[in-house]
Amino acid sequence: MMKKLAIAVVSLMFLAPTLGLVTVGLVMNPAAIACLSSSSLTLGNVPDSLVVTAANGETFTLNKQQLTHAATIITVGSSIEGVTREGVQIALMAALTESTLRQLANTGTYPESGSYPNDGNGSDHDSLGLFQMRPQSGWGSVADLMDPEYQAAAFFGGPSGPNYPSPRGLLDIPGWQSMGKGEAAQAVEVSAYPDRYNNYEPVAEKILATLTSGASTSSTTASSTTTSPTTSPSPPDAVTKSSRVVFPLPEGSWVHTGDFGPRIDPITGENAFHTGTDLAAADGTPILAAADGVVTVAEFSGGWGGLIVIEHHIDSTTVATAYAHMWQTGIDVTVGDRVIAGQHIGDVGSSGRSTGPHLHFEVRPGGTYAEAVDAAKWLNDHDAADLPEATAGAGCSARRVCTVSSYFQTSAA
């Protein structure tokens, strides 16, 4: 027995320097540390829906398709050496911010993208997919970026990533582990809106807790028997908060043909007040939501023809945007739908009081039935356009009420 102990002691004396070098190597090599702290996430069942609340207090419901995309991100991240649980959460935050976990086509720039499985149509430059990656920035081809698994792998990056070493994925960002999660997401996305990602940190955490094991013990899952909000429907009239405003038609597809303000009605020939901005475009051109929001009107009737109204919460106030003259078959949303900026909500038509295919676009500070203001100025003020604005003094008054009820008398195509 003593002989064995003596051999063990001698062996440790020889191994001690080596063990010291291993320890130093772990301290000096962040990649080695990352390997030791991999995500170790096991994917469970994907629920039909999940109610979540963002940091700004906005509550909304993710459907099964969105949660399936989240599961894809989790699965891909868990398979890549060096991606920690925090790394997966960062990826979820990025996809939530960029697309609300939807695989978006972009038929305005890449018509062929619409032939791939998708959850809607975006219009942000040439961006595609869950993470709104751009072919022109080198993230991949249209075919690549219309594949959710490819997008997830590209976001995580690293030596095994499809774009190594550039564009950089998360693993290619030096010191990403010590950054704030929103800061790390921005380092990959290089977005024009760098402060948005932190808003979705609690949402990403809840998704992880719901879809995986290996989550923090304080989290709850969708299968919980408590009266958690995860089983409650989202209130249909809740207004989605947004800071991003986009132009309501794809770039290069429209011509500005009508201003807000007094004019001669092109149908009656009488003096009238035009409550919106008219944008002529080819029949069937995609109409895009100007900002994140909730659909409050989606109908076909009267002078509007096809009409969609969306309420948003922008700059701490409620504002509605209205889109008119779609054909009855050109309305792609229903009341209560939550939409994101740039989402394809309908198609240009020429129904109602219209003289040709165009979008009649309105902005109504205060909500769905509030008084309209100059939509061109509003778009300009939010860096979404550079349109000519109404002349000074043009506006609504007690004698010129610019509301839905007066449209049939005062506004025309």
Summary of the structure (lengths in Angstrom):
residues: 413
radius of gyration: 26.2
end to end distance: 99.8
largest distance: 112.4
contacts: 1398
relative contact order: 0.11
helix: 33%
strand: 22%
